[in-house]
Amino acid sequence: MEVDEPRMTSQQIAALAERVRQPIALVGMMGVGKSSVGRKLAHALHLPFVDADDAIEEAAKMSISEIFATYGEAYFRDGERRVIARLIDQEQNGRPYVIATGGGAFVNPETRRLILERAIAVWLDSDVETLVERVARKDSRPLLRGGDPREILSRLRAERAPCYAEAPIKVISHNGPHSRTLDKVLKGIAACL
């Protein structure tokens, strides 16, 4: 059984928000909660939030599924790298973004280098069972089409873990309220700064 540590106080979070000067990029597998936790993190730190997948769809005027089907994964990854580079350099009202990246973004060596050099990278990790349960809620995952989600997620997680492990902050996202994950992310960022 996991014992809950004391949560950060609002004063501690406010002090942390003042110290954040770089974008925060959440990396990890699809379904791990990067977008949900990212929104909560941005709210807690009074930072703007952006989901890189949404920004890619907006820039391409196509869904990610359509991009994959029309142009392939290599084309998508190149566009993803360019969009993430733009988001890292962009600010809103003088404040850096909290960026939820796509599951494969950090696997691309150029994108990973960019994030590690110019952002605070946080790896959200989870067990495969939690990922399977979470991705079942959406039918928009191109890499899961035409196969067994459990097998695909297990394989992808094993293949991608060495890349994700380069992130200086790692947080386990359990199947429970994202507020617990958020507190761990905040503590990880505080320890990193």
C-alpha positions as CSV (number, residue, x, y, z in Angstrom):
1,M,0.0,0.0,0.0
2,E,1.3,3.4,-0.9
3,V,1.4,6.0,1.9
4,D,0.4,9.5,0.9
5,E,3.1,12.1,1.7
6,P,1.9,15.6,2.7
7,R,0.7,17.6,-0.3
8,M,2.4,20.9,-1.3
9,T,0.7,23.9,0.3
10,S,-0.7,26.7,-1.8
11,Q,2.1,28.9,-0.6
12,Q,4.7,26.4,-1.7
13,I,3.0,26.1,-5.1
14,A,2.9,29.9,-5.5
15,A,6.6,30.1,-4.6
16,L,7.4,27.4,-7.2
17,A,5.4,29.2,-9.9
18,E,7.6,32.2,-9.4
19,R,10.7,30.1,-10.1
20,V,9.5,28.5,-13.3
21,R,11.2,30.2,-16.2
22,Q,11.3,27.4,-18.8
23,P,8.5,25.5,-20.5
24,I,7.4,22.3,-18.9
25,A,7.1,19.3,-21.3
26,L,5.2,16.3,-20.1
27,V,6.3,13.1,-21.9
28,G,5.2,9.5,-21.8
29,M,2.9,6.9,-23.3
30,M,-0.5,7.6,-24.8
31,G,-3.1,7.4,-22.1
32,V,-0.8,8.2,-19.2
33,G,-2.6,11.5,-18.5
34,K,-0.3,14.1,-20.0
35,S,-3.1,16.3,-21.1
36,S,-5.2,16.0,-18.0
37,V,-2.3,16.4,-15.6
38,G,-0.9,19.2,-17.9
39,R,-4.0,21.2,-17.6
40,K,-4.0,20.9,-13.8
41,L,-0.3,21.7,-13.6
42,A,-0.8,24.8,-15.8
43,H,-3.7,25.9,-13.6
44,A,-1.7,25.4,-10.4
45,L,1.3,27.3,-11.7
46,H,-0.7,30.0,-13.5
47,L,0.9,29.0,-16.8
48,P,-0.7,28.6,-20.2
49,F,-1.3,25.1,-21.4
50,V,-1.1,23.6,-24.8
51,D,-1.6,20.0,-26.0
52,A,1.0,19.5,-28.8
53,D,-1.4,17.1,-30.7
54,D,-4.1,19.8,-30.8
55,A,-1.5,22.4,-32.0
56,I,-0.4,19.9,-34.8
57,E,-4.0,19.3,-35.9
58,E,-4.6,23.1,-36.0
59,A,-1.4,23.7,-38.0
60,A,-2.1,20.9,-40.5
61,K,-5.8,21.5,-40.7
62,M,-6.2,17.7,-40.4
63,S,-6.6,15.2,-37.5
64,I,-3.6,13.2,-36.4
65,S,-5.3,10.0,-37.8
66,E,-5.7,11.7,-41.2
67,I,-2.0,12.9,-41.2
68,F,-0.9,9.3,-40.4
69,A,-3.1,7.8,-43.1
70,T,-2.2,10.4,-45.8
71,Y,1.5,11.0,-45.2
72,G,2.7,8.4,-42.7
73,E,4.4,8.5,-39.3
74,A,7.7,9.9,-40.4
75,Y,6.0,13.0,-41.9
76,F,3.9,13.4,-38.7
77,R,7.0,13.2,-36.5
78,D,8.8,15.9,-38.5
79,G,5.8,18.2,-38.1
80,E,5.5,17.3,-34.5
81,R,9.1,18.3,-33.9
82,R,8.6,21.7,-35.6
83,V,5.4,22.4,-33.6
84,I,7.1,21.5,-30.3
85,A,10.1,23.7,-31.1
86,R,7.7,26.6,-31.8
87,L,5.8,26.0,-28.5
88,I,9.0,25.8,-26.5
89,D,10.0,29.2,-27.8
90,Q,6.5,30.7,-27.4
91,E,5.3,32.5,-24.3
92,Q,1.9,33.9,-23.3
93,N,2.0,37.1,-21.3
94,G,5.6,36.5,-20.6
95,R,5.0,33.0,-19.2
96,P,6.2,29.7,-20.7
97,Y,3.8,26.9,-21.6
98,V,3.1,23.6,-20.0
99,I,3.2,21.3,-23.0
100,A,1.6,17.9,-23.2
101,T,3.5,16.1,-25.9
102,G,2.4,13.1,-28.0
103,G,3.4,9.7,-26.9
104,G,6.1,9.3,-29.6
105,A,7.4,12.8,-29.6
106,F,10.2,12.2,-27.0
107,V,11.4,9.1,-28.9
108,N,12.5,11.3,-31.8
109,P,16.1,12.1,-31.1
110,E,15.9,15.8,-32.3
111,T,12.7,16.4,-30.4
112,R,14.1,14.8,-27.3
113,R,17.3,16.9,-27.5
114,L,15.3,20.1,-28.0
115,I,13.1,19.3,-24.9
116,L,16.0,18.3,-22.7
117,E,18.0,21.4,-23.6
118,R,15.2,24.0,-23.5
119,A,12.4,22.8,-21.2
120,I,11.8,20.9,-18.0
121,A,11.0,17.3,-19.1
122,V,8.6,15.3,-16.9
123,W,8.1,11.6,-17.7
124,L,4.7,10.4,-16.6
125,D,4.8,6.6,-16.4
126,S,2.1,4.1,-15.7
127,D,1.6,0.3,-15.8
128,V,0.2,-1.2,-19.0
129,E,-3.2,-2.2,-17.4
130,T,-3.9,1.5,-16.5
131,L,-2.8,2.6,-20.1
132,V,-5.2,0.0,-21.7
133,E,-8.1,1.1,-19.5
134,R,-7.5,4.8,-20.3
135,V,-6.9,4.5,-24.1
136,A,-10.1,2.4,-24.4
137,R,-12.0,5.7,-23.8
138,K,-10.9,7.1,-27.2
139,D,-10.9,5.6,-30.6
140,S,-8.5,8.2,-32.1
141,R,-5.1,6.5,-31.6
142,P,-3.6,5.6,-35.0
143,L,-0.9,3.3,-33.5
144,L,-3.6,1.2,-31.9
145,R,-5.7,0.5,-35.0
146,G,-5.7,-3.0,-36.3
147,G,-4.2,-4.7,-33.3
148,D,-4.5,-5.8,-29.7
149,P,-4.1,-2.6,-27.6
150,R,-2.5,-4.5,-24.6
151,E,0.1,-6.0,-26.9
152,I,0.8,-2.8,-28.8
153,L,1.1,-0.7,-25.6
154,S,3.3,-3.3,-23.9
155,R,5.7,-3.3,-26.9
156,L,5.7,0.5,-27.3
157,R,6.3,1.0,-23.6
158,A,9.2,-1.3,-23.6
159,E,10.7,0.2,-26.8
160,R,10.2,3.8,-25.6
161,A,11.2,3.5,-21.9
162,P,14.9,4.1,-22.5
163,C,14.1,7.4,-24.3
164,Y,11.6,8.5,-21.6
165,A,14.1,7.7,-18.9
166,E,16.3,10.6,-20.1
167,A,13.8,13.0,-18.6
168,P,15.1,14.3,-15.3
169,I,11.8,14.0,-13.5
170,K,9.8,10.7,-13.4
171,V,6.4,10.4,-11.9
172,I,4.2,7.3,-11.7
173,S,0.6,8.0,-12.7
174,H,-1.6,5.5,-10.9
175,N,-5.2,4.6,-11.8
176,G,-6.7,7.2,-9.5
177,P,-7.3,10.9,-9.2
178,H,-4.9,13.0,-11.2
179,S,-4.5,15.3,-8.2
180,R,-2.1,12.8,-6.6
181,T,0.0,12.7,-9.8
182,L,-0.1,16.5,-10.0
183,D,1.4,16.8,-6.5
184,K,4.2,14.4,-7.4
185,V,4.9,16.4,-10.6
186,L,5.0,19.7,-8.6
187,K,7.4,18.2,-6.1
188,G,9.6,16.8,-8.9
189,I,9.8,20.2,-10.5
190,A,10.6,21.9,-7.2
191,A,13.4,19.4,-6.6
192,C,14.7,20.0,-10.1
193,L,14.8,23.8,-9.9
